């Protein structure tokens, strides 16, 4: 585990280099979907997919990172460690499970220390049928101007307005209003977009390529930012279907020590969300039985994470901010989604390894 800690990186460019090197060392081919823009340091950006296992495998496990850009610092560490773990790879092969590692679903956000895509879209709110009416988030509309004031840090009046909303409706309502997803304010927080993003289309392409023959698909999507520091919450990511939820709990409950939580019953630290990425499995792989979780690793208390999100979005709207303020906000933002300590990294890797093995076992259940 100590050696595996070196799987983590300090930049997108370093993370991608480690991921590609691990794939090469493992003798696995890489499918590179190049992003149209460049990274923070002028580097090439891409969604890179690596597969271990035959293309006609009927059981496939997907392990994905950086749906929310900056959260890729955690997810890449898990993927690189897995690719370098001969014991894990043998376990998947022996079980007849093909593993598809989708690295940097949102490479732009990863490189630029943003949670959103280059279109300012939250990728995990972008999977809608855009020909139909989009969800309306009236609570976010009420909060938008409060969340993104003219000045930062917020003045006393803004602080009082925020505190008043929380006092009247509660922190859960505040979280839900902000993070649930909205389609009204393109320059706002958790914007779900008005059409499919580049990353949305790239994810779908990988699914069509690598899961066309699958009869069973498991998906572990790696996230950070909610819950106690270092704890990996296993949030059910699927339809509100009793049989599918029961299957996810059989696979991942870990004997009750790591219970599956759900936004459907209010047990998750996440608020109910719209336009979730896993919807794409049903669109692109309708032949397959799907079971998935979001592995959500805690970093900081929720109020601190929400404040960091507000500050970073404010910064995007104020390019005239000083270099000092820009650096302070960006460092605050990174810390909200990545705890750069050996203890945290070890906890992340241990829990991810367990969840991946459980998925392999689950894909083989009778």
C-alpha positions as CSV (number, residue, x, y, z in Angstrom):
1,X,0.0,0.0,0.0
2,X,2.9,2.4,0.8
3,X,4.3,1.9,-2.7
4,X,0.8,2.3,-4.3
5,X,0.6,5.8,-2.7
6,X,3.0,6.9,-5.5
7,X,0.1,6.2,-7.9
8,X,-1.2,9.7,-7.1
9,X,-0.1,12.8,-8.9
10,X,0.2,16.5,-8.5
11,X,-1.1,17.5,-12.0
12,X,-3.3,16.1,-14.8
13,X,-0.2,15.8,-17.1
14,X,1.6,13.7,-14.4
15,X,-1.5,11.6,-13.8
16,X,-2.1,10.9,-17.4
17,X,1.6,9.9,-17.9
18,X,1.4,7.5,-15.0
19,X,-1.8,6.0,-16.3
20,X,-0.5,5.5,-19.8
21,X,2.8,4.1,-18.5
22,X,1.0,1.6,-16.3
23,X,-1.1,0.5,-19.2
24,X,2.0,0.1,-21.4
25,X,3.8,-1.8,-18.6
26,X,0.7,-4.1,-18.4
27,X,0.8,-4.7,-22.1
28,X,-2.7,-3.2,-22.6
29,X,-3.8,-1.0,-25.5
30,X,-5.1,2.5,-25.0
31,X,-8.0,4.2,-26.8
32,X,-7.4,7.9,-26.8
33,X,-10.3,10.3,-27.4
34,X,-8.5,13.7,-27.8
35,X,-10.2,16.8,-26.3
36,X,-10.4,19.8,-28.6
37,X,-8.7,22.2,-26.1
38,X,-5.4,22.2,-24.3
39,X,-4.6,21.9,-20.6
40,X,-3.5,24.4,-18.1
41,X,0.2,24.0,-19.1
42,X,-0.5,23.6,-22.9
43,X,-0.6,19.8,-22.6
44,X,-2.9,17.5,-24.7
45,X,-6.1,16.5,-23.1
46,X,-7.9,13.2,-23.6
47,X,-10.3,10.6,-22.3
48,X,-8.1,7.5,-22.3
49,X,-9.7,4.1,-22.1
50,X,-7.8,0.9,-21.3
51,X,-9.3,-2.5,-21.4
52,X,-8.1,-5.8,-19.9
53,X,-10.0,-8.7,-21.2
54,X,-11.5,-10.0,-24.5
55,X,-13.7,-7.7,-26.5
56,X,-16.5,-10.3,-26.5
57,X,-16.5,-10.7,-22.7
58,X,-20.0,-10.9,-21.3
59,X,-19.1,-9.4,-17.9
60,X,-17.5,-6.0,-17.8
61,X,-16.4,-3.8,-14.9
62,X,-15.9,-0.1,-15.6
63,X,-13.7,1.9,-13.2
64,X,-13.9,5.7,-14.1
65,X,-12.2,8.8,-12.9
66,X,-12.6,12.6,-13.1
67,X,-16.2,12.9,-14.0
68,X,-15.8,16.0,-11.9
69,X,-12.5,17.1,-13.2
70,X,-10.5,18.0,-10.1
71,X,-11.7,14.8,-8.4
72,X,-9.5,12.9,-10.8
73,X,-6.6,13.4,-8.5
74,X,-8.2,10.7,-6.3
75,X,-9.6,8.5,-9.1
76,X,-6.4,8.4,-11.1
77,X,-4.5,7.1,-8.1
78,X,-6.9,4.2,-7.8
79,X,-6.7,3.4,-11.5
80,X,-2.9,3.5,-11.7
81,X,-2.6,1.4,-8.5
82,X,-5.0,-1.2,-10.0
83,X,-3.1,-1.4,-13.3
84,X,0.1,-1.9,-11.4
85,X,-1.4,-4.6,-9.1
86,X,-0.7,-8.0,-10.6
87,X,-2.8,-9.8,-8.0
88,X,-5.9,-7.7,-8.7
89,X,-5.5,-8.1,-12.4
90,X,-5.2,-11.9,-12.1
91,X,-8.3,-12.0,-9.9
92,X,-10.4,-10.2,-12.6
93,X,-8.9,-12.4,-15.4
94,X,-9.5,-15.6,-13.5
95,X,-13.1,-14.6,-12.9
96,X,-13.6,-13.9,-16.6
97,X,-14.4,-10.2,-16.1
98,X,-13.1,-7.6,-18.5
99,X,-12.1,-4.4,-16.8
100,X,-12.4,-1.0,-18.6
101,X,-10.5,1.9,-17.0
102,X,-11.9,5.2,-18.2
103,X,-9.3,7.8,-17.3
104,X,-10.2,11.5,-17.1
105,X,-13.8,11.6,-18.3
106,X,-13.5,15.4,-17.9
107,X,-9.8,16.1,-18.7
108,X,-10.3,19.8,-19.0
109,X,-11.6,20.2,-15.5
110,X,-8.9,17.8,-14.2
111,X,-6.1,19.9,-15.8
112,X,-7.5,23.3,-14.9
113,X,-8.6,22.5,-11.4
114,X,-12.2,22.8,-12.2
115,X,-15.1,20.5,-11.3
116,X,-17.0,21.3,-14.5
117,X,-16.2,20.8,-18.2
118,X,-14.9,23.5,-20.6
119,X,-18.6,24.3,-21.3
120,X,-19.0,25.0,-17.5
121,X,-21.2,21.9,-17.3
122,X,-21.4,19.5,-14.5
123,X,-20.9,16.3,-16.4
124,X,-23.0,14.3,-13.9
125,X,-26.0,16.5,-14.6
126,X,-25.7,16.4,-18.4
127,X,-27.2,13.1,-19.3
128,X,-30.7,14.2,-20.4
129,X,-32.8,13.6,-23.4
130,X,-32.5,17.2,-24.5
131,X,-35.4,17.0,-26.9
132,X,-37.7,16.9,-23.8
133,X,-38.3,19.6,-21.2
134,X,-35.4,19.9,-18.7
135,X,-35.8,19.8,-14.9
136,X,-36.5,23.2,-13.2
137,X,-34.6,24.0,-10.0
138,X,-36.6,26.8,-8.5
139,X,-34.6,26.8,-5.3
140,X,-31.3,27.4,-7.2
141,X,-33.0,30.3,-9.1
142,X,-33.7,31.9,-5.7
143,X,-30.1,31.4,-4.5
144,X,-28.1,32.1,-7.7
145,X,-27.3,35.8,-7.0
146,X,-26.6,35.0,-3.4
147,X,-24.2,32.2,-4.2
148,X,-22.2,34.3,-6.7
149,X,-22.1,37.9,-5.3
150,X,-20.2,40.8,-6.9
151,X,-17.3,40.5,-4.4
152,X,-15.4,37.7,-2.7
153,X,-15.2,37.0,0.1
154,X,-18.9,37.8,0.5
155,X,-19.8,40.9,2.5
156,X,-21.8,40.8,5.7
157,X,-25.1,41.2,3.9
158,X,-24.5,38.2,1.7
159,X,-23.3,36.1,4.7
160,X,-26.6,36.9,6.5
161,X,-28.7,36.1,3.4
162,X,-27.0,32.7,3.1
163,X,-27.3,32.0,6.8
164,X,-31.0,33.0,6.7
165,X,-31.7,30.5,3.9
166,X,-30.0,27.7,5.9
167,X,-31.7,28.6,9.2
168,X,-35.2,28.6,7.6
169,X,-34.8,25.5,5.4
170,X,-31.9,23.6,6.7
171,X,-28.4,22.6,5.4
172,X,-29.9,19.7,3.4
173,X,-32.2,22.0,1.5
174,X,-29.3,24.4,0.8
175,X,-27.2,21.5,-0.5
176,X,-30.0,20.2,-2.7
177,X,-30.7,23.6,-4.1
178,X,-27.1,24.1,-5.1
179,X,-26.1,20.6,-6.2
180,X,-29.2,19.1,-7.6
181,X,-28.5,20.5,-11.1
182,X,-30.0,23.5,-13.0
183,X,-30.3,24.5,-16.6
184,X,-31.2,28.1,-16.3
185,X,-27.9,29.8,-15.5
186,X,-25.0,28.8,-17.8
187,X,-22.6,30.8,-15.7
188,X,-23.9,29.3,-12.5
189,X,-23.1,26.3,-10.2
190,X,-24.0,22.7,-11.2
191,X,-25.2,23.8,-14.6
192,X,-26.5,20.7,-16.5
193,X,-26.1,22.2,-20.0
194,X,-28.5,22.7,-22.9
195,X,-27.0,19.8,-24.9
196,X,-24.6,16.9,-24.7
197,X,-21.0,18.0,-23.8
198,X,-17.9,16.7,-25.4
199,X,-17.3,14.4,-22.4
200,X,-20.9,13.1,-22.5
201,X,-20.3,12.0,-26.1
202,X,-16.9,10.6,-25.4
203,X,-18.3,8.5,-22.5
204,X,-21.0,7.1,-24.8
205,X,-18.5,6.2,-27.5
206,X,-16.4,4.2,-25.0
207,X,-19.5,2.4,-23.8
208,X,-20.5,1.5,-27.3
209,X,-17.0,0.2,-28.1
210,X,-16.3,-1.8,-24.9
211,X,-19.7,-3.0,-23.7
212,X,-21.5,-4.0,-26.9
213,X,-21.2,-7.7,-26.0
214,X,-21.7,-7.4,-22.3
215,X,-24.6,-9.2,-20.6
216,X,-23.6,-7.8,-17.2
217,X,-22.0,-4.4,-16.5
218,X,-20.7,-3.1,-13.2
219,X,-19.6,0.5,-12.9
220,X,-17.6,2.1,-10.1
221,X,-17.4,5.9,-10.7
222,X,-14.8,7.5,-8.3
223,X,-15.7,10.8,-6.7
224,X,-14.6,13.0,-3.8
225,X,-16.1,15.8,-1.7
226,X,-18.8,14.4,0.5
227,X,-18.7,12.7,3.9
228,X,-16.1,12.1,6.6
229,X,-12.5,12.5,5.5
230,X,-11.1,9.3,3.9
231,X,-14.4,7.4,4.1
232,X,-15.6,5.9,0.8
233,X,-19.4,6.1,0.8
234,X,-20.9,3.6,-1.7
235,X,-23.8,5.5,-3.3
236,X,-26.2,3.4,-5.3
237,X,-26.1,4.6,-8.9
238,X,-29.0,3.1,-10.8
239,X,-32.7,3.1,-11.4
240,X,-35.1,3.2,-8.4
241,X,-35.7,-0.5,-8.9
242,X,-36.0,-2.8,-5.9
243,X,-34.3,-5.8,-7.6
244,X,-31.3,-3.7,-8.8
245,X,-30.9,-2.0,-5.5
246,X,-31.0,-5.4,-3.7
247,X,-28.3,-6.7,-6.1
248,X,-26.1,-3.7,-5.4
249,X,-26.4,-4.4,-1.7
250,X,-25.5,-8.0,-2.1
251,X,-22.4,-7.1,-4.0
252,X,-21.1,-4.1,-2.0
253,X,-22.6,-4.0,1.5
254,X,-19.5,-5.8,2.8
255,X,-21.3,-7.7,5.4
256,X,-22.9,-4.5,6.6
257,X,-19.7,-2.7,7.3
258,X,-20.0,-0.5,4.2
259,X,-23.7,-0.1,3.6
260,X,-25.0,1.0,0.2
261,X,-26.6,4.4,0.5
262,X,-29.1,5.9,-1.8
263,X,-30.6,9.3,-2.7
264,X,-33.9,7.5,-3.2
265,X,-34.4,6.8,0.5
266,X,-32.4,9.8,1.9
267,X,-29.6,7.7,3.3
268,X,-26.8,9.2,1.2
269,X,-24.7,12.3,1.9
270,X,-25.6,13.3,-1.7
271,X,-28.8,15.2,-2.5
272,X,-31.2,13.9,-5.2
273,X,-29.6,14.7,-8.6
274,X,-30.7,14.9,-12.2
275,X,-29.0,14.0,-15.5
276,X,-26.8,11.4,-14.0
277,X,-24.0,9.8,-16.1
278,X,-25.1,6.2,-15.5
279,X,-28.2,6.8,-17.6
280,X,-26.0,6.4,-20.6
281,X,-25.5,2.7,-19.9
282,X,-29.2,2.1,-20.6
283,X,-29.0,4.1,-23.8
284,X,-25.9,2.6,-25.2
285,X,-26.0,-0.9,-23.8
286,X,-29.7,-1.9,-23.5
287,X,-28.9,-5.6,-23.7
288,X,-27.0,-5.6,-20.4
289,X,-27.9,-5.9,-16.8
290,X,-26.4,-2.9,-15.1
291,X,-25.3,-2.5,-11.4
292,X,-23.3,0.6,-10.3
293,X,-22.1,2.8,-7.5
294,X,-20.5,6.1,-7.1
295,X,-17.6,5.7,-4.7
296,X,-17.6,9.0,-2.8
297,X,-14.6,9.8,-0.6
298,X,-14.9,12.4,2.0
299,X,-12.5,15.4,2.3
300,X,-13.8,18.4,4.3
301,X,-17.0,19.3,6.1
302,X,-19.9,20.0,3.7
303,X,-20.1,23.8,4.4
304,X,-16.4,24.2,3.5
305,X,-16.8,22.2,0.2
306,X,-19.8,24.3,-0.8
307,X,-18.0,27.5,0.0
308,X,-15.0,26.4,-2.1
309,X,-17.4,25.7,-5.0
310,X,-18.8,29.1,-4.7
311,X,-15.4,30.8,-4.6
312,X,-14.1,28.9,-7.6
313,X,-17.2,29.7,-9.7
314,X,-17.0,33.4,-8.6
315,X,-13.4,33.3,-9.8
316,X,-14.4,32.2,-13.3
317,X,-16.7,35.2,-13.5
318,X,-14.0,37.6,-12.3
319,X,-10.9,37.1,-14.5
320,X,-9.6,40.5,-13.2
321,X,-9.1,38.9,-9.7
322,X,-5.5,39.3,-8.4
323,X,-3.0,36.5,-8.8
324,X,-2.9,36.2,-5.1
325,X,-6.6,35.8,-4.7
326,X,-6.7,33.4,-7.7
327,X,-4.1,31.2,-6.2
328,X,-5.8,31.2,-2.8
329,X,-9.1,30.2,-4.2
330,X,-7.7,27.5,-6.4
331,X,-5.7,26.0,-3.5
332,X,-8.9,26.1,-1.4
333,X,-10.8,24.4,-4.2
334,X,-8.2,21.6,-4.7
335,X,-8.2,20.9,-0.9
336,X,-12.0,20.5,-0.9
337,X,-11.6,17.5,-3.3
338,X,-8.2,16.0,-2.6
339,X,-6.5,15.4,0.8
340,X,-2.8,15.2,0.0
341,X,-1.7,12.9,2.8
342,X,-0.5,9.3,2.9
343,X,-3.1,8.3,5.4
344,X,-6.0,9.6,3.1
345,X,-4.5,8.0,0.0
346,X,-4.0,4.6,1.8
347,X,-7.7,4.7,2.9
348,X,-8.8,5.5,-0.6
349,X,-6.8,2.6,-2.2
350,X,-7.9,0.1,0.4
351,X,-11.6,0.8,0.0
352,X,-11.4,0.9,-3.8
353,X,-9.6,-2.4,-3.9
354,X,-12.3,-4.0,-1.8
355,X,-15.1,-2.6,-3.9
356,X,-13.5,-3.7,-7.2
357,X,-13.1,-7.3,-5.9
358,X,-16.7,-7.3,-4.7
359,X,-17.8,-6.2,-8.2
360,X,-15.9,-9.0,-9.8
361,X,-17.5,-11.5,-7.5
362,X,-20.9,-10.0,-8.0
363,X,-20.7,-10.1,-11.8
364,X,-20.2,-13.9,-11.3
365,X,-23.2,-14.5,-9.0
366,X,-25.6,-17.1,-10.1
